[in-house]
Amino acid sequence: MRRWRGGNDSNTTTSKLSLAVTDAPVDNADAVVLSFTGVELLDAGGEVLESFSFDTPKSIDLLDLQGDNSAFLLEDETVPPGVYEQVRLIVDTENASCNNLVAPFDSYITVDGTDYPLVVPGGGASGFKVVGPLTVATGGLASYTVDFDLRRSIAERGATGCYNVNPVLHVVDNAQVGTLAGTIDGAMLVNDSCPNSNPTTGEGSAVYLFADAPVVPDDVDGNDPEPLTSSLLTPDGQGGFTYEIGFLLAGNYTIAVTCQAGDDDPETDDAISFQSAADVTIEAGVTTTQDFSVAP
């Protein structure tokens, strides 16, 4: 079902919009599933200009959407041309306390094979709001991607058996983005500073990406510089690892490798260390390579 509010829709058949979601991962989870039920496009004052309601909820495991992978919420949908300053993602989550919640859950996180409900503190009636803008030209096809930074978005809710979700989101224009990828020498994860990192699977390690380079890398703690996004490591079968971060706006970034990502609690200031860092420049439509190796 679809409805349109306000303005003149004489040009609605000439402009189309696609909107997808992708993920910056989180440690120690087997799945992070969100049940999307709709999308709203808003003006700067929060008025709904376009509303899309899905006939069937779209349950998406965000952990399947790492690197350059994404999943459509809207695909080639006809919209009036113009500028949409905000996007609201409507998601089915538990909206109250964690008491007496019984599986199956609409939205959930799986840890060690057990599903736990995702709860929006204060309720989720207003959905997850993302600041744009999304610009749709007359007669054009606009394509955008919303990036969930799960490392900064999900926290265990005490001993209540559920998790809070406070999404850290940003949206990018797919016509202006590039990709960053590279390899990491496995020897970087084999030293005394990596007691909780698995040098075979890469678990507990990650690369953090910071905007506005150059910066000195820091943990996730709510203080600048905060990582824009991150990527887990994938074993390459030869003792090393690969990583990939997609949907990056053209610009300058700092990329850093840490084997202490599993110890990085977003609620606290953790003195994690970084094995190596480099400044990179991302160009639209290009995959930039940045490899990390142990100095001889």
C-alpha atoms as one frame of an Amber mdcrd trajectory, in Angstrom:
protein
   0.000   0.000   0.000   1.258   3.499  -0.813   0.002   7.024  -0.189   1.337
  10.464  -1.052   0.745  13.654   0.895   1.014  17.286  -0.172   2.148  19.107
  -3.305   1.291  18.345  -6.883   1.937  14.848  -8.144   1.830  15.645 -11.854
   5.430  14.424 -12.231   5.163  11.283 -10.090   5.437   8.960 -13.087   8.807
  10.373 -14.164  10.996   9.960 -11.054  11.976   6.788  -9.228  13.688   6.014
  -5.934  15.500   2.944  -4.627  16.441   2.649  -0.945  18.529  -0.185   0.499
  20.092  -1.048   3.862  23.584  -2.277   4.684  25.488  -3.000   7.890  28.638
  -2.243   9.821  28.927  -5.424  11.930  28.949  -6.195  15.640  30.992  -8.784
  17.527  29.609 -11.848  19.336  26.318 -12.104  17.438  25.135 -14.858  15.088
  22.311 -12.763  13.593  20.698  -9.331  13.942  17.241  -9.459  12.370  15.043
  -6.397  11.928  11.464  -6.636  10.685  10.833  -3.633   8.432   7.168  -2.762
   7.844   7.440   0.498   5.913   9.348   3.612   4.870   8.395   7.286   5.141
   9.996  10.253   3.370   9.775  13.518   5.323  10.495  17.213   4.933  12.790
  19.197   7.246   9.928  19.807   9.682   9.085  16.121   9.994   5.941  16.160
   7.829   5.419  12.909   5.921   5.541  13.521   2.173   5.635   9.897   0.987
   4.645   6.758   2.857   5.204   3.122   1.875   3.665   0.280   3.876   4.794
  -3.260   3.089   2.088  -5.885   2.659   4.457  -8.391   4.264   7.184  -7.305
   6.728  10.697  -7.541   5.333  12.757  -9.493   7.884  16.414  -8.780   7.149
  19.466 -10.206   8.895  21.808  -7.222   8.870  24.841  -9.447   9.465  24.335
 -10.773   5.913  24.837  -7.245   4.575  28.485  -6.521   5.303  30.998  -5.015
   2.912  29.392  -4.136  -0.424  26.180  -6.131   0.204  22.781  -4.519   0.694
  19.057  -5.325   0.634  16.315  -3.227  -0.948  13.505  -1.738   1.085  12.291
   0.261  -1.928  13.237  -0.583  -5.505  12.397   1.732  -8.411   9.394   3.206
  -6.606   7.695   6.155  -8.309   7.907   9.354  -6.233   7.444  13.071  -6.888
  10.757  14.779  -7.735  12.237  16.932  -5.022  14.386  16.895  -1.891  13.438
  14.663   1.041  15.299  15.835   4.131  14.632  12.804   6.340  13.786   9.112
   6.071  11.919   7.099   8.678  12.292   3.313   8.715   9.334   1.631  10.390
  10.447  -1.494  12.269   8.561  -4.018  14.398  10.403  -4.243  17.733   9.336
  -4.819  21.309   8.329  -1.380  22.535   8.028  -1.777  26.297   9.866  -3.593
  29.080  11.573  -6.945  28.646   9.280  -8.718  31.101   7.329 -11.776  29.937
   8.469 -11.629  26.316   8.114 -14.949  24.527   9.789 -16.059  21.276   9.424
 -15.845  18.329  10.253 -12.130  18.222   9.664  -9.763  15.295  13.149  -8.275
  15.628  15.911 -10.041  17.517  19.602 -10.695  18.035  20.981 -14.235  18.140
  23.858 -14.837  20.544  25.350 -18.317  21.018  22.334 -19.853  19.273  19.691
 -18.122  21.444  17.322 -15.405  20.188  16.873 -12.286  22.337  14.315  -9.548
  21.566  15.453  -6.140  20.364  13.792  -3.363  22.360  13.570   0.329  21.473
  13.954   2.361  24.702  10.924   4.587  25.070   9.057   2.725  22.341   9.526
   2.490  18.593   6.320   4.084  17.321   8.202   6.854  15.542  10.507   4.431
  13.737  14.212   4.898  13.056  14.814   8.369  11.629  17.726   9.075   9.265
  18.831  12.565   8.261  19.197  12.976   4.476  18.830  14.699   2.191  17.615
  12.395  -0.575  17.450  14.285  -3.862  15.260  12.901  -6.644  15.605  14.653
  -9.990  12.735  15.007 -12.417  12.856  12.065 -14.808  15.720  10.531 -12.843
  16.425   7.374 -10.848  17.869   8.057  -7.389  19.463   5.249  -5.387  20.443
   5.554  -1.715  21.687   3.201   0.995  21.134   3.445   4.764  24.086   2.123
   6.768  23.434   0.621  10.210  26.446   0.830  12.535  25.552  -2.115  14.765
  28.700  -1.772  16.849  27.322   1.524  18.174  23.611   0.638  17.973  23.021
  -2.428  20.157  23.658  -2.911  23.867  22.669  -5.678  26.260  19.954  -4.536
  28.630  21.350  -5.577  32.011  20.196  -9.012  33.137  16.725  -8.763  31.602
  17.308 -11.115  28.675  16.945  -8.595  25.872  18.919  -5.942  24.017  18.356
  -2.234  23.426  18.606  -0.939  19.872  19.404   2.750  19.395  20.349   2.821
  15.720  23.325   4.867  14.588  22.477   5.474  10.926  23.668   7.460   7.936
  22.449   7.551   4.353  24.577   7.829   1.219  23.903   8.512  -2.450  24.991
   5.424  -4.395  26.090   7.602  -7.320  28.720   9.226  -5.114  30.185   6.244
  -3.257  33.187   3.983  -3.535  34.517   0.901  -1.779  37.538   0.246   0.446
  39.045  -3.243   0.602  42.309  -4.911   1.481  44.255  -7.662   3.208  45.627
  -7.958   6.736  48.698  -9.959   7.684  47.652 -12.641  10.191  50.833 -12.007
  12.183  49.333  -8.691  13.310  46.893 -10.635  15.508  49.554 -12.779  17.177
  51.066 -10.692  19.973  50.586  -9.919  23.646  48.154  -7.075  22.945  45.629
  -9.521  21.420  44.675 -11.875  24.295  40.998 -12.101  23.293  41.428 -12.174
  19.513  41.338 -15.435  17.556  44.277 -15.399  15.098  42.624 -18.136  13.004
  39.075 -16.833  12.589  39.718 -13.115  13.201  37.009 -13.035  15.881  37.567
 -10.127  18.253  39.385  -8.067  15.611  38.120  -5.438  13.167  39.047  -2.448
  11.067  37.617   0.931  12.107  37.036   3.697   9.564  37.137   7.381  10.548
  36.012  10.338   8.444  37.786  13.684   8.070  41.290  12.219   7.947  43.832
  12.434   9.306  42.684  11.456  12.819  44.152   9.462  15.694  42.029   6.268
  15.935  39.956   5.831  19.084  37.401   3.422  20.532  33.606   3.691  20.346
  32.736   5.823  23.378  30.500   8.693  22.253  33.420  11.121  21.973  35.175
  12.339  18.847  36.670  10.872  16.851  34.013   8.191  16.553  34.419   5.539
  13.825  32.084   6.146  10.921  31.803   2.405  10.360  33.751  -0.821  10.795
  34.337  -4.215   9.217  35.005  -7.667  10.608  37.844  -9.753   9.187  37.392
 -12.720   6.855  40.051 -15.483   6.803  41.700 -15.778   3.385  42.687 -19.449
   3.849  46.403 -18.583   3.814  46.852 -17.347   7.369  45.750 -13.804   6.641
  42.479 -11.893   6.389  40.501  -9.654   4.069  38.088  -6.813   4.761  35.686
  -4.702   2.710  33.703  -1.542   3.441  31.211  -0.365   0.837  28.977   2.673
   0.290  31.591   5.266   1.281  31.155   8.833   0.108  34.120  10.191  -1.820
  36.582  11.819   0.567  39.466  11.300   2.972  39.388   8.659   5.701  41.609
   7.011   8.300  41.447   3.193   8.433  42.850   1.346  11.460  43.264  -2.301
  12.478  42.561  -3.399  16.055  42.669  -6.863  17.616  40.731  -5.523  20.625
  37.400  -4.765  18.928  35.708  -7.474  20.981  36.658  -5.558  24.138  35.245
  -2.258  22.876  32.127  -1.446  24.921  30.186   1.489  23.376  28.971   2.458
  26.855  32.476   3.042  28.233  35.784   4.655  27.285  38.045   1.684  26.597
  41.793   2.031  26.108  41.943  -0.287  23.113  45.038  -0.231  20.945  45.415
  -0.248  17.166  48.020  -2.364  15.405  48.255  -0.096  12.351  46.522   2.835
  10.669  46.602   4.543   7.280  44.969   7.523   5.572  43.077   6.747   2.350
  41.164   8.679  -0.289  37.922   7.209  -1.621  36.736   8.014  -5.136  33.193
   7.480  -6.406  32.771   4.306  -8.425  36.237   3.027  -7.500  37.446   0.273
  -5.171  40.427   1.601  -3.211  42.886  -0.963  -1.808  44.662  -0.571   1.527
  46.625  -3.593   2.777  48.200  -4.008   6.220  51.304  -6.087   6.896  53.821
  -6.549   9.672  56.920  -4.433   9.092  59.972  -6.596   8.321
